[in-house]
Amino acid sequence: MVAKKKVIAVEPGSTLARLLEEETVDSIVLESAGERFLLVREDEDPFARYDPRRVAERLDRSFGSLTGLDVDACLLELRHQWDQDSEGRPD
């Protein structure tokens, strides 16, 4: 599943805007009501460091790692997880 992104405009001159402008800051932790969120710089090109050979090697290494998995039991467990009404879970 692809994560949904929400864009929030930051007021120029605000504390957050000043932090975002600092080149030495790679990430910012936002805290709200005791809950912490990690804000990281987004690469301009998400594929800038993509190496197709490395991806192929990793896929080859993972081949067979699910051998012996009880697919029905796994799907049943996932269904149980999906049926849970977790706090803060989107509908």
N, CA, C and O atoms as a Tinker XYZ file with bonds, in Angstrom:
   364  protein
     1  N      0.846000   -1.167000    0.000000    73     2
     2  CA     0.000000    0.000000    0.000000    64     1     3
     3  C      0.896000    1.235000    0.000000    63     2     4     5
     4  O      1.884000    1.287000    0.732000    81     3
     5  N      0.561000    2.209000   -0.802000    73     3     6
     6  CA     1.320000    3.442000   -0.890000    64     5     7
     7  C      0.851000    4.385000    0.205000    63     6     8     9
     8  O     -0.347000    4.612000    0.374000    81     7
     9  N      1.812000    4.934000    0.951000    73     7    10
    10  CA     1.478000    5.860000    2.025000    64     9    11
    11  C      0.941000    7.156000    1.428000    63    10    12    13
    12  O      1.480000    7.679000    0.452000    81    11
    13  N     -0.117000    7.656000    2.026000    73    11    14
    14  CA    -0.684000    8.919000    1.578000    64    13    15
    15  C      0.090000   10.056000    2.228000    63    14    16    17
    16  O      0.457000    9.981000    3.400000    81    15
    17  N      0.332000   11.099000    1.466000    73    15    18
    18  CA     1.044000   12.260000    1.979000    64    17    19
    19  C      0.094000   13.433000    2.056000    63    18    20    21
    20  O     -0.764000   13.621000    1.193000    81    19
    21  N      0.260000   14.212000    3.098000    73    19    22
    22  CA    -0.517000   15.436000    3.243000    64    21    23
    23  C      0.464000   16.592000    3.245000    63    22    24    25
    24  O      1.459000   16.568000    3.970000    81    23
    25  N      0.191000   17.584000    2.451000    73    23    26
    26  CA     1.068000   18.743000    2.356000    64    25    27
    27  C      0.510000   19.855000    3.240000    63    26    28    29
    28  O     -0.667000   20.206000    3.153000    81    27
    29  N      1.377000   20.402000    4.090000    73    27    30
    30  CA     0.993000   21.495000    4.984000    64    29    31
    31  C      1.879000   22.687000    4.660000    63    30    32    33
    32  O      3.105000   22.576000    4.678000    81    31
    33  N      1.270000   23.815000    4.366000    73    31    34
    34  CA     2.030000   25.032000    4.080000    64    33    35
    35  C      2.611000   25.583000    5.377000    63    34    36    37
    36  O      1.924000   25.641000    6.398000    81    35
    37  N      3.865000   25.984000    5.333000    73    35    38
    38  CA     4.546000   26.546000    6.500000    64    37    39
    39  C      4.662000   28.041000    6.303000    63    38    40    41
    40  O      5.125000   28.507000    5.263000    81    39
    41  N      4.236000   28.795000    7.311000    73    39    42
    42  CA     4.284000   30.265000    7.242000    64    41    43
    43  C      5.726000   30.753000    7.147000    63    42    44    45
    44  O      6.556000   30.383000    7.977000    81    43
    45  N      6.033000   31.572000    6.157000    73    43    46
    46  CA     7.382000   32.132000    6.059000    64    45    47
    47  C      7.717000   32.908000    7.341000    63    46    48    49
    48  O      6.875000   33.620000    7.889000    81    47
    49  N      8.942000   32.757000    7.796000    73    47    50
    50  CA     9.375000   33.476000    8.989000    64    49    51
    51  C      9.044000   32.771000   10.293000    63    50    52    53
    52  O      9.496000   33.196000   11.356000    81    51
    53  N      8.255000   31.693000   10.229000    73    51    54
    54  CA     7.911000   30.962000   11.455000    64    53    55
    55  C      9.127000   30.167000   11.932000    63    54    56    57
    56  O     10.093000   29.984000   11.192000    81    55
    57  N      9.064000   29.699000   13.176000    73    55    58
    58  CA    10.155000   28.901000   13.728000    64    57    59
    59  C     10.421000   27.686000   12.864000    63    58    60    61
    60  O     11.575000   27.362000   12.585000    81    59
    61  N      9.364000   27.011000   12.438000    73    59    62
    62  CA     9.517000   25.827000   11.606000    64    61    63
    63  C     10.155000   26.189000   10.267000    63    62    64    65
    64  O     11.036000   25.474000    9.789000    81    63
    65  N      9.721000   27.282000    9.661000    73    63    66
    66  CA    10.292000   27.701000    8.380000    64    65    67
    67  C     11.784000   27.982000    8.524000    63    66    68    69
    68  O     12.570000   27.622000    7.648000    81    67
    69  N     12.176000   28.620000    9.621000    73    67    70
    70  CA    13.601000   28.903000    9.847000    64    69    71
    71  C     14.397000   27.606000   10.009000    63    70    72    73
    72  O     15.504000   27.485000    9.484000    81    71
    73  N     13.833000   26.641000   10.733000    73    71    74
    74  CA    14.511000   25.352000   10.889000    64    73    75
    75  C     14.653000   24.632000    9.550000    63    74    76    77
    76  O     15.689000   24.032000    9.265000    81    75
    77  N     13.616000   24.695000    8.744000    73    75    78
    78  CA    13.650000   24.027000    7.445000    64    77    79
    79  C     14.697000   24.634000    6.516000    63    78    80    81
    80  O     15.223000   23.956000    5.633000    81    79
    81  N     14.990000   25.905000    6.720000    73    79    82
    82  CA    15.965000   26.604000    5.875000    64    81    83
    83  C     17.405000   26.291000    6.262000    63    82    84    85
    84  O     18.317000   26.520000    5.468000    81    83
    85  N     17.627000   25.769000    7.471000    73    83    86
    86  CA    18.977000   25.447000    7.922000    64    85    87
    87  C     19.492000   24.232000    7.153000    63    86    88    89
    88  O     18.882000   23.163000    7.187000    81    87
    89  N     20.600000   24.400000    6.471000    73    87    90
    90  CA    21.140000   23.298000    5.674000    64    89    91
    91  C     21.716000   22.191000    6.533000    63    90    92    93
    92  O     21.862000   21.065000    6.059000    81    91
    93  N     22.048000   22.478000    7.784000    73    91    94
    94  CA    22.660000   21.463000    8.652000    64    93    95
    95  C     21.616000   20.551000    9.296000    63    94    96    97
    96  O     21.973000   19.552000    9.922000    81    95
    97  N     20.340000   20.882000    9.152000    73    95    98
    98  CA    19.281000   20.085000    9.771000    64    97    99
    99  C     18.753000   19.078000    8.752000    63    98   100   101
   100  O     18.222000   19.452000    7.707000    81    99
   101  N     18.909000   17.785000    9.080000    73    99   102
   102  CA    18.424000   16.727000    8.186000    64   101   103
   103  C     17.009000   16.295000    8.547000    63   102   104   105
   104  O     16.238000   15.871000    7.686000    81   103
   105  N     16.675000   16.407000    9.837000    73   103   106
   106  CA    15.349000   15.986000   10.281000    64   105   107
   107  C     14.918000   16.819000   11.476000    63   106   108   109
   108  O     15.743000   17.415000   12.170000    81   107
   109  N     13.617000   16.849000   11.701000    73   107   110
   110  CA    13.021000   17.608000   12.804000    64   109   111
   111  C     12.006000   16.701000   13.477000    63   110   112   113
   112  O     11.249000   16.003000   12.802000    81   111
   113  N     11.986000   16.706000   14.806000    73   111   114
   114  CA    10.984000   15.943000   15.540000    64   113   115
   115  C      9.903000   16.920000   15.983000    63   114   116   117
   116  O     10.176000   17.885000   16.697000    81   115
   117  N      8.687000   16.661000   15.558000    73   115   118
   118  CA     7.535000   17.469000   15.969000    64   117   119
   119  C      6.847000   16.732000   17.108000    63   118   120   121
   120  O      6.715000   15.509000   17.062000    81   119
   121  N      6.409000   17.454000   18.124000    73   119   122
   122  CA     5.722000   16.826000   19.239000    64   121   123
   123  C      4.389000   17.521000   19.458000    63   122   124   125
   124  O      4.308000   18.748000   19.518000    81   123
   125  N      3.344000   16.708000   19.575000    73   123   126
   126  CA     1.996000   17.217000   19.794000    64   125   127
   127  C      1.281000   16.276000   20.747000    63   126   128   129
   128  O      1.121000   15.090000   20.458000    81   127
   129  N      0.851000   16.808000   21.884000    73   127   130
   130  CA     0.124000   16.024000   22.887000    64   129   131
   131  C      0.875000   14.746000   23.254000    63   130   132   133
   132  O      0.270000   13.686000   23.416000    81   131
   133  N      2.203000   14.856000   23.383000    73   131   134
   134  CA     3.002000   13.710000   23.784000    64   133   135
   135  C      3.328000   12.744000   22.662000    63   134   136   137
   136  O      4.057000   11.776000   22.880000    81   135
   137  N      2.812000   12.978000   21.482000    73   135   138
   138  CA     3.088000   12.100000   20.340000    64   137   139
   139  C      4.149000   12.766000   19.480000    63   138   140   141
   140  O      4.077000   13.962000   19.197000    81   139
   141  N      5.141000   11.971000   19.065000    73   139   142
   142  CA     6.262000   12.519000   18.306000    64   141   143
   143  C      6.188000   12.078000   16.841000    63   142   144   145
   144  O      5.795000   10.954000   16.528000    81   143
   145  N      6.577000   12.999000   15.956000    73   143   146
   146  CA     6.565000   12.750000   14.519000    64   145   147
   147  C      7.916000   13.155000   13.954000    63   146   148   149
   148  O      8.472000   14.184000   14.340000    81   147
   149  N      8.441000   12.356000   13.048000    73   147   150
   150  CA     9.723000   12.649000   12.428000    64   149   151
   151  C      9.496000   13.287000   11.068000    63   150   152   153
   152  O      8.828000   12.721000   10.203000    81   151
   153  N     10.057000   14.462000   10.896000    73   151   154
   154  CA     9.965000   15.198000    9.639000    64   153   155
   155  C     11.344000   15.157000    8.996000    63   154   156   157
   156  O     12.312000   15.645000    9.578000    81   155
   157  N     11.443000   14.584000    7.806000    73   155   158
   158  CA    12.733000   14.452000    7.125000    64   157   159
   159  C     12.670000   15.134000    5.767000    63   158   160   161
   160  O     11.603000   15.271000    5.170000    81   159
   161  N     13.842000   15.559000    5.292000    73   159   162
   162  CA    13.907000   16.170000    3.962000    64   161   163
   163  C     13.605000   15.113000    2.905000    63   162   164   165
   164  O     14.091000   13.984000    2.975000    81   163
   165  N     12.809000   15.495000    1.947000    73   163   166
   166  CA    12.478000   14.587000    0.862000    64   165   167
   167  C     13.478000   14.805000   -0.265000    63   166   168   169
   168  O     13.709000   15.938000   -0.687000    81   167
   169  N     14.068000   13.721000   -0.751000    73   167   170
   170  CA    14.994000   13.842000   -1.878000    64   169   171
   171  C     14.232000   14.370000   -3.083000    63   170   172   173
   172  O     13.074000   14.021000   -3.314000    81   171
   173  N     14.909000   15.218000   -3.842000    73   171   174
   174  CA    14.265000   15.722000   -5.054000    64   173   175
   175  C     13.997000   14.595000   -6.030000    63   174   176   177
   176  O     12.960000   14.572000   -6.693000    81   175
   177  N     14.935000   13.657000   -6.119000    73   175   178
   178  CA    14.777000   12.521000   -7.016000    64   177   179
   179  C     14.765000   11.250000   -6.167000    63   178   180   181
   180  O     15.810000   10.840000   -5.662000    81   179
   181  N     13.597000   10.622000   -6.002000    73   179   182
   182  CA    13.535000    9.429000   -5.159000    64   181   183
   183  C     14.383000    8.271000   -5.688000    63   182   184   185
   184  O     14.665000    7.330000   -4.945000    81   183
   185  N     14.791000    8.322000   -6.948000    73   183   186
   186  CA    15.589000    7.253000   -7.528000    64   185   187
   187  C     17.055000    7.634000   -7.682000    63   186   188   189
   188  O     17.803000    6.953000   -8.383000    81   187
   189  N     17.470000    8.718000   -7.030000    73   187   190
   190  CA    18.845000    9.192000   -7.173000    64   189   191
   191  C     19.856000    8.131000   -6.759000    63   190   192   193
   192  O     20.913000    8.021000   -7.380000    81   191
   193  N     19.561000    7.351000   -5.730000    73   191   194
   194  CA    20.493000    6.335000   -5.254000    64   193   195
   195  C     20.029000    4.919000   -5.614000    63   194   196   197
   196  O     20.507000    3.940000   -5.041000    81   195
   197  N     19.113000    4.821000   -6.551000    73   195   198
   198  CA    18.584000    3.518000   -6.957000    64   197   199
   199  C     19.631000    2.755000   -7.748000    63   198   200   201
   200  O     20.184000    3.272000   -8.719000    81   199
   201  N     19.897000    1.541000   -7.337000    73   199   202
   202  CA    20.868000    0.694000   -8.019000    64   201   203
   203  C     20.164000   -0.605000   -8.405000    63   202   204   205
   204  O     19.962000   -1.468000   -7.551000    81   203
   205  N     19.790000   -0.760000   -9.670000    73   203   206
   206  CA    19.023000   -1.941000  -10.083000    64   205   207
   207  C     19.757000   -3.251000   -9.811000    63   206   208   209
   208  O     19.114000   -4.254000   -9.505000    81   207
   209  N     21.083000   -3.268000   -9.915000    73   207   210
   210  CA    21.832000   -4.501000   -9.632000    64   209   211
   211  C     21.724000   -4.875000   -8.159000    63   210   212   213
   212  O     21.587000   -6.051000   -7.820000    81   211
   213  N     21.785000   -3.880000   -7.291000    73   211   214
   214  CA    21.668000   -4.147000   -5.851000    64   213   215
   215  C     20.272000   -4.669000   -5.514000    63   214   216   217
   216  O     20.125000   -5.581000   -4.700000    81   215
   217  N     19.250000   -4.089000   -6.141000    73   215   218
   218  CA    17.878000   -4.551000   -5.914000    64   217   219
   219  C     17.739000   -5.995000   -6.376000    63   218   220   221
   220  O     17.152000   -6.817000   -5.673000    81   219
   221  N     18.271000   -6.307000   -7.545000    73   219   222
   222  CA    18.199000   -7.670000   -8.068000    64   221   223
   223  C     18.922000   -8.647000   -7.138000    63   222   224   225
   224  O     18.432000   -9.751000   -6.900000    81   223
   225  N     20.086000   -8.246000   -6.609000    73   223   226
   226  CA    20.827000   -9.103000   -5.677000    64   225   227
   227  C     20.015000   -9.376000   -4.421000    63   226   228   229
   228  O     19.961000  -10.508000   -3.942000    81   227
   229  N     19.380000   -8.326000   -3.887000    73   227   230
   230  CA    18.568000   -8.493000   -2.674000    64   229   231
   231  C     17.373000   -9.402000   -2.935000    63   230   232   233
   232  O     17.024000  -10.231000   -2.094000    81   231
   233  N     16.757000   -9.249000   -4.084000    73   231   234
   234  CA    15.621000  -10.108000   -4.430000    64   233   235
   235  C     16.080000  -11.559000   -4.573000    63   234   236   237
   236  O     15.402000  -12.478000   -4.112000    81   235
   237  N     17.223000  -11.758000   -5.209000    73   235   238
   238  CA    17.761000  -13.113000   -5.349000    64   237   239
   239  C     18.037000  -13.735000   -3.987000    63   238   240   241
   240  O     17.750000  -14.912000   -3.765000    81   239
   241  N     18.599000  -12.938000   -3.071000    73   239   242
   242  CA    18.912000  -13.455000   -1.730000    64   241   243
   243  C     17.658000  -13.800000   -0.946000    63   242   244   245
   244  O     17.670000  -14.708000   -0.114000    81   243
   245  N     16.572000  -13.076000   -1.209000    73   243   246
   246  CA    15.338000  -13.324000   -0.459000    64   245   247
   247  C     14.519000  -14.482000   -1.037000    63   246   248   249
   248  O     13.574000  -14.957000   -0.405000    81   247
   249  N     14.886000  -14.932000   -2.237000    73   247   250
   250  CA    14.151000  -16.015000   -2.886000    64   249   251
   251  C     14.127000  -17.255000   -1.991000    63   250   252   253
   252  O     15.166000  -17.710000   -1.511000    81   251
   253  N     12.942000  -17.785000   -1.778000    73   251   254
   254  CA    12.788000  -18.989000   -0.974000    64   253   255
   255  C     12.626000  -18.733000    0.510000    63   254   256   257
   256  O     12.419000  -19.673000    1.278000    81   255
   257  N     12.715000  -17.471000    0.932000    73   255   258
   258  CA    12.640000  -17.180000    2.375000    64   257   259
   259  C     11.256000  -17.488000    2.957000    63   258   260   261
   260  O     11.119000  -17.642000    4.171000    81   259
   261  N     10.250000  -17.578000    2.119000    73   259   262
   262  CA     8.908000  -17.888000    2.610000    64   261   263
   263  C      8.535000  -19.350000    2.388000    63   262   264   265
   264  O      7.383000  -19.736000    2.588000    81   263
   265  N      9.503000  -20.160000    1.976000    73   263   266
   266  CA     9.258000  -21.590000    1.786000    64   265   267
   267  C      8.788000  -22.197000    3.100000    63   266   268   269
   268  O      9.384000  -21.963000    4.151000    81   267
   269  N      7.723000  -22.971000    3.035000    73   267   270
   270  CA     7.202000  -23.612000    4.238000    64   269   271
   271  C      6.191000  -22.759000    4.991000    63   270   272   273
   272  O      5.637000  -23.203000    5.996000    81   271
   273  N      5.947000  -21.553000    4.524000    73   271   274
   274  CA     4.973000  -20.675000    5.180000    64   273   275
   275  C      3.571000  -21.235000    4.976000    63   274   276   277
   276  O      3.193000  -21.599000    3.862000    81   275
   277  N      2.817000  -21.300000    6.041000    73   275   278
   278  CA     1.418000  -21.725000    5.960000    64   277   279
   279  C      0.614000  -20.500000    5.521000    63   278   280   281
   280  O      0.251000  -19.658000    6.342000    81   279
   281  N      0.344000  -20.413000    4.234000    73   279   282
   282  CA    -0.302000  -19.241000    3.649000    64   281   283
   283  C     -1.674000  -19.005000    4.265000    63   282   284   285
   284  O     -2.023000  -17.867000    4.580000    81   283
   285  N     -2.458000  -20.070000    4.441000    73   283   286
   286  CA    -3.798000  -19.915000    5.014000    64   285   287
   287  C     -3.729000  -19.365000    6.435000    63   286   288   289
   288  O     -4.510000  -18.484000    6.794000    81   287
   289  N     -2.813000  -19.868000    7.239000    73   287   290
   290  CA    -2.666000  -19.386000    8.616000    64   289   291
   291  C     -2.202000  -17.935000    8.628000    63   290   292   293
   292  O     -2.648000  -17.142000    9.457000    81   291
   293  N     -1.303000  -17.589000    7.705000    73   291   294
   294  CA    -0.804000  -16.217000    7.613000    64   293   295
   295  C     -1.944000  -15.266000    7.232000    63   294   296   297
   296  O     -2.092000  -14.205000    7.838000    81   295
   297  N     -2.740000  -15.640000    6.239000    73   295   298
   298  CA    -3.867000  -14.802000    5.817000    64   297   299
   299  C     -4.903000  -14.662000    6.933000    63   298   300   301
   300  O     -5.476000  -13.589000    7.122000    81   299
   301  N     -5.140000  -15.746000    7.669000    73   299   302
   302  CA    -6.079000  -15.697000    8.789000    64   301   303
   303  C     -5.575000  -14.716000    9.855000    63   302   304   305
   304  O     -6.349000  -13.922000   10.389000    81   303
   305  N     -4.294000  -14.776000   10.154000    73   303   306
   306  CA    -3.702000  -13.853000   11.135000    64   305   307
   307  C     -3.828000  -12.409000   10.667000    63   306   308   309
   308  O     -4.149000  -11.519000   11.454000    81   307
   309  N     -3.574000  -12.180000    9.380000    73   307   310
   310  CA    -3.724000  -10.823000    8.844000    64   309   311
   311  C     -5.169000  -10.347000    8.955000    63   310   312   313
   312  O     -5.411000   -9.189000    9.294000    81   311
   313  N     -6.119000  -11.213000    8.677000    73   311   314
   314  CA    -7.532000  -10.832000    8.790000    64   313   315
   315  C     -7.872000  -10.452000   10.229000    63   314   316   317
   316  O     -8.607000   -9.494000   10.466000    81   315
   317  N     -7.333000  -11.208000   11.191000    73   315   318
   318  CA    -7.562000  -10.885000   12.606000    64   317   319
   319  C     -6.981000   -9.509000   12.939000    63   318   320   321
   320  O     -7.587000   -8.725000   13.669000    81   319
   321  N     -5.808000   -9.236000   12.397000    73   319   322
   322  CA    -5.180000   -7.931000   12.641000    64   321   323
   323  C     -6.018000   -6.810000   12.021000    63   322   324   325
   324  O     -6.217000   -5.768000   12.646000    81   323
   325  N     -6.505000   -7.019000   10.808000    73   323   326
   326  CA    -7.295000   -6.004000   10.126000    64   325   327
   327  C     -8.612000   -5.734000   10.858000    63   326   328   329
   328  O     -9.121000   -4.613000   10.832000    81   327
   329  N     -9.159000   -6.763000   11.511000    73   327   330
   330  CA   -10.438000   -6.615000   12.214000    64   329   331
   331  C    -10.304000   -5.855000   13.532000    63   330   332   333
   332  O    -11.307000   -5.414000   14.093000    81   331
   333  N     -9.094000   -5.699000   14.024000    73   331   334
   334  CA    -8.905000   -4.971000   15.284000    64   333   335
   335  C     -9.231000   -3.499000   15.078000    63   334   336   337
   336  O     -8.903000   -2.915000   14.046000    81   335
   337  N     -9.872000   -2.918000   16.061000    73   335   338
   338  CA   -10.223000   -1.504000   15.987000    64   337   339
   339  C     -9.163000   -0.715000   16.756000    63   338   340   341
   340  O     -9.405000   -0.255000   17.872000    81   339
   341  N     -7.998000   -0.567000   16.150000    73   339   342
   342  CA    -6.899000    0.117000   16.802000    64   341   343
   343  C     -7.149000    1.612000   16.898000    63   342   344   345
   344  O     -7.707000    2.222000   15.986000    81   343
   345  N     -6.728000    2.192000   18.012000    73   343   346
   346  CA    -6.887000    3.631000   18.229000    64   345   347
   347  C     -6.058000    4.399000   17.206000    63   346   348   349
   348  O     -4.879000    4.106000   17.004000    81   347
   349  N     -6.677000    5.376000   16.567000    73   347   350
   350  CA    -5.973000    6.197000   15.594000    64   349   351
   351  C     -5.852000    5.597000   14.224000    63   350   352   353
   352  O     -5.266000    6.209000   13.331000    81   351
   353  N     -6.394000    4.407000   14.031000    73   351   354
   354  CA    -6.312000    3.725000   12.734000    64   353   355
   355  C     -7.301000    4.365000   11.773000    63   354   356   357
   356  O     -8.468000    4.560000   12.111000    81   355
   357  N     -6.831000    4.691000   10.572000    73   355   358
   358  CA    -7.756000    5.287000    9.583000    64   357   359
   359  C     -8.809000    4.274000    9.155000    63   358   360   361
   360  O     -8.562000    3.069000    9.168000    81   359
   361  N     -9.975000    4.763000    8.778000    73   359   362
   362  CA   -11.055000    3.879000    8.321000    64   361   363
   363  C    -10.816000    3.365000    6.939000    63   362   364
   364  O    -11.633000    2.609000    6.412000    81   363
